[in-house]
Amino acid sequence: MAVSLTRIYTRGGDAGETSLGRGERVAKHDIRVEAYGTTDEANSVIGLARNAIARTPSTDPRLAEADAMLGRIQNDLFDLGADLCTPEGKAKRDEQALRIVPSQVERLEREIDAMNAELQPLKSFILPGGSEAASWLHLARTVARRAERCMTRLAAEQPINPEAIKYVNRLSDHLFVLARRLNDNGATDVLWVPGGAR
């Protein structure tokens, strides 16, 4: 899929509309635009997490592994945005559309299972925090959940790729488990104390 951007602004959106993947014009506040815009927001937060990982003074191989996983996820999120901005429904044209596929969901599941096997079981909910990278991943997780809500709202009105919904659902779980992994395998997680601030 070749991309060539020669102009950054086109003035095409000055009236409050934007183009979808096949050129259809919709309002910028359309739920489809909100869905893929929110996946882009999650991607940006993951970029901040990767920057925090890069600044972490450590030779722990888990950091390089985490960065590699997040790099793959960032690419997947662009695939997800392309999937969402190209409405389904025209069989011949759908064959050419970039869609999230089961192997992308399965990769997330394998990574979650491998990381989770090294973590102590949770005995309390945890508060977003700990290391800087983990904190950014918790924020990315909440943005991914918001993207999922946008996508399920869209799916209630229009057909969308079911693998896309599976992907974003697994993504928030992945980011949660990875945040724990970057908090010394959960040792520096910040635990919720119910009623502890009364």
Residue frames as qw, qx, qy, qz and C-alpha x, y, z in Angstrom:
[[0.000, 0.891, 0.455, 0.000, 0.00, 0.00, 0.00],
 [0.477, 0.181, 0.015, 0.860, 1.93, 2.99, -1.28],
 [0.139, -0.883, -0.372, 0.249, 1.37, 6.36, 0.33],
 [0.455, 0.232, 0.135, 0.849, 2.45, 9.63, -1.26],
 [0.146, -0.873, -0.398, 0.243, 1.73, 12.90, 0.52],
 [0.477, 0.312, 0.128, 0.812, 2.81, 16.00, -1.33],
 [0.168, -0.525, -0.015, -0.834, 0.40, 18.46, 0.28],
 [0.152, -0.128, -0.813, 0.548, -0.49, 18.55, 3.96],
 [0.288, 0.467, 0.476, -0.687, -3.48, 20.85, 3.70],
 [0.203, 0.270, 0.770, 0.540, -6.09, 20.66, 0.98],
 [0.271, 0.036, 0.101, -0.956, -8.82, 22.99, 2.29],
 [0.431, -0.173, -0.770, -0.438, -11.22, 20.09, 1.63],
 [0.405, -0.418, -0.769, 0.263, -12.26, 19.95, 5.27],
 [0.063, 0.081, -0.182, 0.978, -12.95, 23.64, 5.74],
 [0.524, -0.261, -0.244, -0.773, -16.71, 23.05, 5.56],
 [0.576, -0.317, 0.554, -0.511, -16.64, 20.42, 8.33],
 [0.963, 0.170, 0.062, -0.199, -16.44, 17.32, 6.15],
 [0.239, -0.585, 0.745, 0.215, -13.71, 14.77, 5.43],
 [0.716, 0.326, -0.490, -0.374, -13.16, 11.94, 2.96],
 [0.860, -0.269, 0.419, -0.117, -13.28, 8.27, 3.87],
 [0.540, -0.339, 0.674, 0.372, -10.98, 5.68, 2.32],
 [0.454, 0.340, 0.710, 0.418, -12.88, 5.47, -0.96],
 [0.132, 0.190, 0.249, 0.940, -13.63, 9.16, -1.23],
 [0.272, -0.702, -0.620, -0.221, -17.09, 9.30, 0.36],
 [0.049, 0.426, -0.245, 0.870, -17.62, 12.62, 2.15],
 [0.531, -0.587, -0.611, 0.042, -18.88, 12.59, 5.74],
 [0.263, -0.906, 0.057, -0.326, -19.08, 15.06, 8.60],
 [0.333, 0.512, -0.654, 0.446, -15.92, 15.28, 10.69],
 [0.414, -0.307, 0.600, -0.612, -18.01, 14.37, 13.73],
 [0.836, 0.068, -0.392, -0.377, -19.30, 11.17, 12.06],
 [0.813, -0.462, 0.324, -0.145, -18.99, 8.15, 14.40],
 [0.929, 0.253, 0.029, 0.270, -16.75, 6.38, 11.87],
 [0.361, 0.721, -0.252, 0.535, -14.33, 9.33, 11.88],
 [0.480, -0.705, 0.333, -0.401, -14.48, 9.41, 15.67],
 [0.971, -0.182, 0.157, 0.006, -13.64, 5.69, 15.81],
 [0.831, 0.304, -0.044, 0.464, -10.54, 5.84, 13.63],
 [0.081, 0.798, -0.219, 0.556, -9.53, 9.19, 15.14],
 [0.674, -0.634, 0.269, -0.267, -9.58, 7.60, 18.59],
 [0.963, -0.014, 0.086, 0.254, -7.36, 4.73, 17.41],
 [0.508, 0.633, -0.132, 0.568, -4.94, 7.39, 16.16],
 [0.325, -0.790, 0.247, -0.458, -5.03, 9.00, 19.61],
 [0.911, -0.367, 0.190, -0.005, -4.20, 5.64, 21.23],
 [0.838, 0.344, -0.010, 0.423, -1.32, 5.27, 18.79],
 [0.174, 0.787, -0.205, 0.555, 0.06, 8.68, 19.81],
 [0.608, -0.679, 0.285, -0.297, -0.02, 7.77, 23.50],
 [0.971, -0.065, 0.128, 0.189, 1.80, 4.52, 22.72],
 [0.576, 0.624, -0.136, 0.510, 4.47, 6.65, 21.03],
 [0.233, -0.790, 0.312, -0.474, 4.92, 8.50, 24.34],
 [0.888, -0.384, 0.238, -0.086, 5.25, 5.16, 26.15],
 [0.892, 0.282, 0.012, 0.353, 7.94, 4.09, 23.70],
 [0.241, 0.771, -0.245, 0.537, 9.81, 7.35, 24.30],
 [0.568, -0.677, 0.322, -0.340, 9.68, 6.69, 28.05],
 [0.978, -0.088, 0.150, 0.115, 11.02, 3.16, 27.49],
 [0.692, 0.550, -0.102, 0.456, 13.87, 4.54, 25.37],
 [0.016, -0.776, 0.306, -0.551, 14.83, 6.95, 28.19],
 [0.835, -0.515, 0.094, -0.170, 14.79, 4.25, 30.87],
 [0.161, 0.693, -0.696, 0.097, 18.38, 3.56, 31.96],
 [0.777, -0.208, 0.549, -0.230, 18.39, -0.23, 32.04],
 [0.183, 0.377, -0.831, -0.366, 19.75, -3.25, 30.22],
 [0.551, 0.134, 0.733, -0.375, 16.63, -5.27, 31.09],
 [0.075, 0.011, 0.805, 0.588, 15.73, -7.21, 27.91],
 [0.139, 0.610, 0.762, -0.168, 12.05, -6.79, 28.77],
 [0.090, 0.717, 0.060, -0.689, 12.33, -3.13, 27.71],
 [0.066, 0.337, -0.666, -0.663, 13.53, -3.97, 24.19],
 [0.042, 0.275, 0.948, 0.155, 10.85, -6.66, 23.94],
 [0.114, 0.691, 0.549, -0.457, 8.18, -4.19, 25.09],
 [0.104, 0.616, -0.226, -0.747, 9.35, -1.61, 22.55],
 [0.023, 0.107, -0.849, -0.517, 9.22, -4.19, 19.75],
 [0.077, 0.489, 0.865, -0.081, 5.68, -5.23, 20.73],
 [0.102, 0.743, 0.308, -0.586, 4.56, -1.60, 20.84],
 [0.032, 0.435, -0.513, -0.740, 6.13, -0.94, 17.42],
 [0.002, -0.182, -0.920, -0.348, 4.07, -3.77, 15.94],
 [0.037, 0.646, 0.693, -0.317, 0.96, -2.44, 17.69],
 [0.069, 0.632, -0.031, -0.771, 1.52, 1.05, 16.28],
 [0.095, 0.177, -0.730, -0.654, 1.63, -0.42, 12.77],
 [0.025, -0.390, -0.920, -0.033, -1.49, -2.47, 13.54],
 [0.061, 0.657, 0.465, -0.590, -3.28, 0.69, 14.67],
 [0.168, 0.443, -0.366, -0.801, -2.63, 2.27, 11.28],
 [0.126, -0.097, -0.917, -0.367, -4.07, -0.90, 9.72],
 [0.016, -0.529, -0.785, 0.322, -7.07, -0.53, 12.03],
 [0.122, 0.593, 0.090, -0.791, -7.54, 3.10, 11.01],
 [0.182, 0.239, -0.662, -0.687, -7.43, 2.08, 7.33],
 [0.082, -0.288, -0.952, -0.059, -9.96, -0.68, 8.06],
 [0.022, 0.611, 0.611, -0.504, -12.34, 1.69, 9.83],
 [0.142, 0.571, -0.085, -0.804, -12.12, 4.48, 7.25],
 [0.259, 0.162, -0.736, -0.604, -13.12, 2.09, 4.45],
 [0.681, 0.014, 0.364, -0.635, -16.78, 1.09, 4.89],
 [0.280, -0.021, 0.947, 0.158, -17.67, -2.51, 4.11],
 [0.536, 0.482, 0.478, -0.502, -20.40, -3.52, 1.73],
 [0.627, 0.667, -0.224, -0.334, -19.08, -3.51, -1.84],
 [0.951, -0.143, 0.259, 0.090, -17.72, -7.03, -2.35],
 [0.770, 0.486, 0.005, 0.413, -15.29, -6.35, -5.20],
 [0.115, 0.808, -0.251, 0.520, -13.89, -3.25, -3.56],
 [0.712, -0.633, 0.225, -0.207, -13.73, -4.96, -0.15],
 [0.961, 0.061, 0.014, 0.271, -11.18, -7.43, -1.53],
 [0.528, 0.543, -0.140, 0.638, -8.74, -4.55, -1.97],
 [0.344, -0.832, 0.082, -0.428, -9.38, -2.94, 1.42],
 [0.326, 0.328, -0.739, 0.490, -6.82, -3.28, 4.21],
 [0.725, -0.506, -0.187, -0.429, -8.51, -5.14, 7.04],
 [0.347, -0.517, 0.708, -0.334, -7.46, -6.39, 10.47],
 [0.740, 0.133, -0.617, -0.233, -7.00, -10.17, 10.19],
 [0.867, -0.462, -0.137, -0.129, -7.22, -12.97, 12.81],
 [0.803, 0.096, -0.285, 0.514, -3.43, -13.39, 13.00],
 [0.108, 0.542, -0.230, 0.801, -3.09, -9.86, 14.40],
 [0.669, -0.538, 0.048, -0.511, -5.57, -10.67, 17.18],
 [0.966, -0.142, -0.197, 0.093, -3.88, -14.02, 17.83],
 [0.561, 0.374, -0.346, 0.652, -0.46, -12.36, 18.16],
 [0.256, -0.580, 0.246, -0.733, -1.81, -10.07, 20.87],
 [0.875, -0.370, -0.041, -0.309, -3.28, -13.07, 22.69],
 [0.884, 0.092, -0.297, 0.348, 0.03, -14.97, 22.58],
 [0.301, 0.463, -0.337, 0.762, 1.90, -11.95, 23.92],
 [0.530, -0.553, 0.123, -0.631, -0.66, -11.39, 26.69],
 [0.955, -0.245, -0.142, -0.088, -0.45, -15.03, 27.77],
 [0.755, 0.227, -0.324, 0.523, 3.38, -15.04, 27.77],
 [0.060, 0.511, -0.306, 0.801, 3.62, -11.82, 29.81],
 [0.657, -0.487, 0.026, -0.575, 0.83, -12.74, 32.20],
 [0.922, -0.095, -0.363, 0.095, 2.51, -16.08, 33.02],
 [0.553, 0.197, -0.406, 0.701, 5.34, -14.12, 34.70],
 [0.203, -0.492, 0.129, -0.837, 3.06, -11.85, 36.77],
 [0.020, 0.116, 0.843, -0.526, 1.75, -12.43, 40.26],
 [0.094, -0.594, -0.747, -0.283, -2.05, -12.85, 40.27],
 [0.101, -0.440, 0.043, -0.891, -3.91, -9.63, 41.03],
 [0.301, -0.413, -0.792, 0.334, -5.46, -9.42, 44.49],
 [0.015, 0.707, 0.312, -0.635, -6.61, -5.82, 44.09],
 [0.490, 0.816, 0.228, 0.206, -7.43, -3.43, 41.29],
 [0.589, -0.215, 0.026, 0.778, -4.43, -1.29, 40.46],
 [0.108, 0.900, 0.143, -0.398, -4.27, 2.44, 40.01],
 [0.679, 0.659, 0.025, 0.323, -2.75, 3.82, 36.81],
 [0.198, -0.921, 0.330, -0.064, 0.84, 4.65, 37.69],
 [0.898, -0.196, 0.232, 0.317, 4.18, 3.20, 38.59],
 [0.500, -0.195, 0.368, 0.759, 6.92, 3.82, 36.04],
 [0.225, 0.506, -0.124, -0.823, 6.56, 6.56, 33.44],
 [0.227, 0.130, -0.802, -0.536, 6.20, 4.02, 30.62],
 [0.075, -0.340, -0.930, 0.121, 3.57, 2.05, 32.55],
 [0.133, 0.550, 0.397, -0.722, 1.64, 5.25, 33.24],
 [0.290, 0.392, -0.402, -0.775, 1.53, 6.09, 29.53],
 [0.204, -0.037, -0.934, -0.291, 0.40, 2.54, 28.77],
 [0.051, 0.462, 0.779, -0.420, -2.47, 2.88, 31.25],
 [0.263, 0.557, 0.052, -0.786, -3.52, 6.06, 29.44],
 [0.261, 0.258, -0.721, -0.588, -3.23, 4.29, 26.08],
 [0.040, -0.216, -0.973, 0.068, -5.38, 1.46, 27.50],
 [0.192, 0.563, 0.553, -0.583, -8.17, 3.87, 28.42],
 [0.302, 0.514, -0.289, -0.749, -8.02, 5.50, 24.97],
 [0.169, 0.091, -0.918, -0.346, -8.21, 2.04, 23.38],
 [0.081, 0.404, 0.858, -0.306, -11.32, 1.33, 25.47],
 [0.275, 0.606, 0.176, -0.725, -12.86, 4.58, 24.21],
 [0.252, 0.357, -0.654, -0.617, -12.03, 3.55, 20.64],
 [0.042, -0.139, -0.988, -0.051, -13.77, 0.25, 21.31],
 [0.206, 0.547, 0.609, -0.537, -16.90, 2.07, 22.52],
 [0.302, 0.563, -0.222, -0.737, -16.87, 4.18, 19.33],
 [0.185, 0.224, -0.860, -0.420, -16.45, 1.06, 17.21],
 [0.054, 0.302, 0.942, -0.137, -19.27, -0.87, 18.86],
 [0.279, 0.611, 0.328, -0.664, -21.53, 2.16, 18.47],
 [0.289, 0.482, -0.511, -0.650, -20.60, 2.27, 14.78],
 [0.075, 0.051, -0.979, -0.185, -21.17, -1.50, 14.47],
 [0.250, 0.435, 0.742, -0.444, -24.71, -1.03, 15.79],
 [0.393, 0.699, 0.103, -0.588, -25.43, 1.17, 12.75],
 [0.588, 0.663, -0.384, -0.257, -23.19, -0.14, 9.96],
 [0.989, -0.032, -0.034, 0.141, -21.31, -3.36, 9.22],
 [0.041, 0.844, -0.532, 0.056, -17.66, -3.33, 10.31],
 [0.630, 0.320, -0.702, 0.095, -14.99, -5.98, 10.34],
 [0.801, -0.562, -0.121, -0.164, -15.54, -8.18, 13.46],
 [0.820, 0.000, -0.216, 0.530, -11.77, -8.78, 13.69],
 [0.170, 0.569, -0.127, 0.794, -11.32, -5.03, 14.18],
 [0.584, -0.640, 0.024, -0.499, -13.50, -5.11, 17.30],
 [0.942, -0.253, -0.144, 0.165, -11.68, -8.20, 18.59],
 [0.630, 0.339, -0.202, 0.669, -8.34, -6.49, 18.01],
 [0.060, -0.616, 0.181, -0.764, -9.14, -3.35, 19.96],
 [0.791, -0.529, -0.053, -0.303, -10.64, -5.42, 22.78],
 [0.917, -0.110, -0.139, 0.357, -7.44, -7.49, 23.10],
 [0.421, 0.561, -0.165, 0.693, -5.33, -4.37, 22.74],
 [0.358, -0.732, 0.166, -0.555, -6.56, -2.79, 25.96],
 [0.924, -0.381, 0.042, -0.014, -5.85, -6.07, 27.80],
 [0.811, 0.272, -0.105, 0.506, -2.39, -6.21, 26.24],
 [0.163, 0.682, -0.184, 0.689, -1.57, -2.66, 27.30],
 [0.652, -0.655, 0.111, -0.366, -2.75, -3.39, 30.86],
 [0.961, -0.200, 0.038, 0.186, -0.57, -6.50, 31.16],
 [0.654, 0.436, -0.098, 0.610, 2.41, -4.75, 29.54],
 [0.158, -0.790, 0.167, -0.569, 2.06, -1.85, 32.00],
 [0.824, -0.531, 0.151, -0.128, 2.29, -4.35, 34.86],
 [0.913, 0.133, -0.004, 0.386, 5.30, -6.00, 33.24],
 [0.399, 0.596, -0.133, 0.684, 7.05, -2.61, 33.06],
 [0.439, -0.716, 0.234, -0.489, 6.26, -2.09, 36.74],
 [0.045, -0.456, 0.863, -0.215, 8.80, -4.79, 37.66],
 [0.367, -0.129, -0.898, -0.206, 6.35, -7.57, 36.78],
 [0.496, -0.644, -0.465, -0.351, 3.75, -5.98, 39.05],
 [0.604, -0.277, -0.477, 0.575, 6.04, -5.42, 42.03],
 [0.156, -0.184, -0.155, 0.958, 5.72, -1.64, 41.75],
 [0.168, -0.549, -0.632, -0.520, 2.04, -1.55, 40.76],
 [0.158, -0.155, 0.362, -0.905, 0.05, 1.01, 42.73],
 [0.166, -0.332, -0.928, -0.008, -2.75, -0.89, 44.46],
 [0.374, -0.512, -0.230, -0.739, -6.25, 0.46, 45.00],
 [0.128, -0.109, -0.801, 0.575, -7.20, 0.63, 48.67],
 [0.224, -0.596, -0.626, -0.450, -11.01, 0.68, 48.77],
 [0.410, -0.859, -0.281, -0.125, -12.13, 3.62, 50.91],
 [0.737, -0.171, -0.177, 0.629, -8.49, 4.39, 51.65],
 [0.234, 0.295, 0.026, 0.926, -8.85, 8.13, 51.04],
 [0.374, -0.740, -0.482, -0.283, -11.82, 8.66, 53.37]]
